[in-house]
């Protein structure tokens, strides 16, 4: 890659505390919680040392707020891109997470099976990688922060690290999941 990338999962949002899925279109007001804002304020202090040149974020409220907090702290106005949006769970949007889990209990199936009017894990990976390729061709020698959602960032990281669909579930489970407010360097060397 021609640039250095950091990835940041948004801070804790209302939907995270209520275990409700919230994707696009946003069907309820789902801002960062107080804890989420505090998480991002702490992360922003750490990101100040990374010499970030550009910030790109999902246009969903919780990621916009996350990017704005970081942007204010480091003096950069975030740019938004719909390819960074949350997993489109279709008919399960604004529903309890457990309903979606009951529909697709086998996470491996989620790579190719999608809910009605939703998308697959492969669809997410394709749009996230498309975004990365485009900005990597557009910029050179920049340090870029990408603010998005847990699954999206894990799928992008897996693509960069050539982790197969089969191995994805075991590689990104338990302590390897991206927590709210967590940032990492995106790198093909782990």
TIFISE-763308 format. One record per residue (C-alpha): residue number from 1; x, y, z. Coordinates in steps of 0.02 Angstrom, whole numbers, plus 50000, padded with zeros to 5 digits. Layout:
N
+-----+-------+-------+-------+
:  nr :    px :    py :    pz :
+-----+-------+-------+-------+
: NUM :     X :     Y :     Z :
...
+-----+-------+-------+-------+
//
This chain:
190
+-----+-------+-------+-------+
:  nr :    px :    py :    pz :
+-----+-------+-------+-------+
:   1 : 50000 : 50000 : 50000 :
:   2 : 50058 : 50176 : 49961 :
:   3 : 49992 : 50251 : 50124 :
:   4 : 49988 : 50209 : 50309 :
:   5 : 49816 : 50168 : 50377 :
:   6 : 49739 : 50165 : 50548 :
:   7 : 49566 : 50092 : 50575 :
:   8 : 49450 : 50147 : 50715 :
:   9 : 49286 : 50072 : 50770 :
:  10 : 49160 : 50202 : 50826 :
:  11 : 49135 : 50230 : 51012 :
:  12 : 48996 : 50147 : 51110 :
:  13 : 48825 : 50196 : 51041 :
:  14 : 48649 : 50178 : 51107 :
:  15 : 48621 : 50023 : 50998 :
:  16 : 48771 : 49937 : 51078 :
:  17 : 48695 : 49955 : 51252 :
:  18 : 48524 : 49893 : 51196 :
:  19 : 48585 : 49751 : 51083 :
:  20 : 48487 : 49818 : 50935 :
:  21 : 48552 : 49813 : 50757 :
:  22 : 48563 : 49983 : 50675 :
:  23 : 48618 : 50000 : 50494 :
:  24 : 48565 : 50108 : 50347 :
:  25 : 48441 : 50187 : 50340 :
:  26 : 48451 : 50237 : 50522 :
:  27 : 48279 : 50208 : 50594 :
:  28 : 48310 : 50286 : 50765 :
:  29 : 48424 : 50417 : 50842 :
:  30 : 48581 : 50317 : 50884 :
:  31 : 48716 : 50434 : 50946 :
:  32 : 48870 : 50393 : 51048 :
:  33 : 48838 : 50367 : 51233 :
:  34 : 48933 : 50467 : 51362 :
:  35 : 49049 : 50317 : 51381 :
:  36 : 49071 : 50313 : 51191 :
:  37 : 49118 : 50497 : 51185 :
:  38 : 49244 : 50470 : 51325 :
:  39 : 49318 : 50320 : 51235 :
:  40 : 49346 : 50423 : 51079 :
:  41 : 49416 : 50573 : 51173 :
:  42 : 49549 : 50457 : 51247 :
:  43 : 49585 : 50378 : 51077 :
:  44 : 49598 : 50551 : 50997 :
:  45 : 49740 : 50593 : 51116 :
:  46 : 49834 : 50438 : 51058 :
:  47 : 49797 : 50474 : 50875 :
:  48 : 49874 : 50647 : 50893 :
:  49 : 50044 : 50561 : 50895 :
:  50 : 50011 : 50467 : 50732 :
:  51 : 50022 : 50618 : 50615 :
:  52 : 49855 : 50583 : 50532 :
:  53 : 49834 : 50675 : 50365 :
:  54 : 49657 : 50622 : 50318 :
:  55 : 49504 : 50550 : 50404 :
:  56 : 49372 : 50449 : 50311 :
:  57 : 49216 : 50388 : 50401 :
:  58 : 49051 : 50302 : 50376 :
:  59 : 48909 : 50427 : 50361 :
:  60 : 48807 : 50342 : 50498 :
:  61 : 48782 : 50451 : 50653 :
:  62 : 48891 : 50355 : 50777 :
:  63 : 49039 : 50352 : 50657 :
:  64 : 49013 : 50533 : 50605 :
:  65 : 49018 : 50585 : 50789 :
:  66 : 49173 : 50478 : 50818 :
:  67 : 49263 : 50554 : 50669 :
:  68 : 49213 : 50731 : 50720 :
:  69 : 49283 : 50709 : 50897 :
:  70 : 49449 : 50645 : 50827 :
:  71 : 49449 : 50775 : 50689 :
:  72 : 49425 : 50919 : 50812 :
:  73 : 49567 : 50855 : 50920 :
:  74 : 49691 : 50836 : 50777 :
:  75 : 49628 : 50978 : 50667 :
:  76 : 49561 : 50880 : 50518 :
:  77 : 49387 : 50886 : 50442 :
:  78 : 49326 : 50708 : 50411 :
:  79 : 49263 : 50651 : 50241 :
:  80 : 49118 : 50528 : 50232 :
:  81 : 49095 : 50380 : 50117 :
:  82 : 48943 : 50267 : 50111 :
:  83 : 49051 : 50115 : 50072 :
:  84 : 49108 : 50123 : 50254 :
:  85 : 48929 : 50101 : 50318 :
:  86 : 48873 : 49966 : 50439 :
:  87 : 48828 : 49789 : 50383 :
:  88 : 48661 : 49801 : 50293 :
:  89 : 48555 : 49675 : 50387 :
:  90 : 48401 : 49715 : 50281 :
:  91 : 48239 : 49668 : 50366 :
:  92 : 48329 : 49650 : 50534 :
:  93 : 48376 : 49835 : 50542 :
:  94 : 48314 : 49910 : 50706 :
:  95 : 48277 : 49736 : 50776 :
:  96 : 48356 : 49642 : 50922 :
:  97 : 48524 : 49566 : 50876 :
:  98 : 48462 : 49395 : 50933 :
:  99 : 48330 : 49391 : 50794 :
: 100 : 48468 : 49409 : 50665 :
: 101 : 48575 : 49278 : 50752 :
: 102 : 48428 : 49159 : 50751 :
: 103 : 48404 : 49187 : 50563 :
: 104 : 48588 : 49155 : 50523 :
: 105 : 48661 : 49060 : 50672 :
: 106 : 48807 : 48992 : 50571 :
: 107 : 48924 : 49139 : 50548 :
: 108 : 49013 : 49050 : 50405 :
: 109 : 48850 : 49053 : 50304 :
: 110 : 48846 : 49243 : 50318 :
: 111 : 48982 : 49254 : 50185 :
: 112 : 48860 : 49199 : 50051 :
: 113 : 48686 : 49206 : 50128 :
: 114 : 48601 : 49371 : 50160 :
: 115 : 48442 : 49428 : 50243 :
: 116 : 48304 : 49496 : 50132 :
: 117 : 48358 : 49666 : 50060 :
: 118 : 48525 : 49648 : 50151 :
: 119 : 48702 : 49599 : 50106 :
: 120 : 48828 : 49459 : 50135 :
: 121 : 48997 : 49468 : 50221 :
: 122 : 49073 : 49454 : 50046 :
: 123 : 48973 : 49608 : 49992 :
: 124 : 49042 : 49707 : 50139 :
: 125 : 49219 : 49651 : 50107 :
: 126 : 49204 : 49698 : 49924 :
: 127 : 49142 : 49876 : 49958 :
: 128 : 49269 : 49905 : 50098 :
: 129 : 49412 : 49846 : 49989 :
: 130 : 49348 : 49950 : 49843 :
: 131 : 49356 : 50103 : 49955 :
: 132 : 49533 : 50062 : 50013 :
: 133 : 49597 : 50031 : 49836 :
: 134 : 49523 : 50196 : 49776 :
: 135 : 49600 : 50303 : 49913 :
: 136 : 49765 : 50210 : 49901 :
: 137 : 49773 : 50255 : 49717 :
: 138 : 49721 : 50436 : 49749 :
: 139 : 49844 : 50475 : 49889 :
: 140 : 50026 : 50435 : 49919 :
: 141 : 50133 : 50439 : 50076 :
: 142 : 49988 : 50493 : 50186 :
: 143 : 49931 : 50429 : 50355 :
: 144 : 49745 : 50397 : 50342 :
: 145 : 49619 : 50356 : 50477 :
: 146 : 49467 : 50251 : 50428 :
: 147 : 49320 : 50260 : 50549 :
: 148 : 49192 : 50123 : 50525 :
: 149 : 49104 : 49978 : 50608 :
: 150 : 49166 : 49820 : 50693 :
: 151 : 49124 : 49690 : 50561 :
: 152 : 49175 : 49802 : 50416 :
: 153 : 49346 : 49836 : 50491 :
: 154 : 49375 : 49654 : 50533 :
: 155 : 49328 : 49602 : 50356 :
: 156 : 49444 : 49734 : 50281 :
: 157 : 49585 : 49680 : 50395 :
: 158 : 49555 : 49499 : 50344 :
: 159 : 49561 : 49544 : 50159 :
: 160 : 49725 : 49638 : 50180 :
: 161 : 49798 : 49492 : 50278 :
: 162 : 49733 : 49362 : 50155 :
: 163 : 49631 : 49273 : 50288 :
: 164 : 49509 : 49154 : 50206 :
: 165 : 49322 : 49159 : 50235 :
: 166 : 49343 : 48991 : 50321 :
: 167 : 49473 : 49058 : 50443 :
: 168 : 49389 : 49226 : 50472 :
: 169 : 49273 : 49166 : 50610 :
: 170 : 49412 : 49092 : 50718 :
: 171 : 49534 : 49235 : 50683 :
: 172 : 49411 : 49372 : 50732 :
: 173 : 49323 : 49301 : 50883 :
: 174 : 49340 : 49325 : 51069 :
: 175 : 49482 : 49444 : 51112 :
: 176 : 49522 : 49473 : 50927 :
: 177 : 49359 : 49567 : 50895 :
: 178 : 49372 : 49755 : 50873 :
: 179 : 49292 : 49836 : 51025 :
: 180 : 49205 : 50005 : 51026 :
: 181 : 49332 : 50144 : 51023 :
: 182 : 49475 : 50028 : 50974 :
: 183 : 49602 : 50079 : 50843 :
: 184 : 49734 : 49976 : 50756 :
: 185 : 49859 : 49996 : 50617 :
: 186 : 49797 : 49918 : 50457 :
: 187 : 49941 : 49815 : 50397 :
: 188 : 49974 : 49658 : 50297 :
: 189 : 50105 : 49609 : 50425 :
: 190 : 50030 : 49542 : 50586 :
+-----+-------+-------+-------+
//
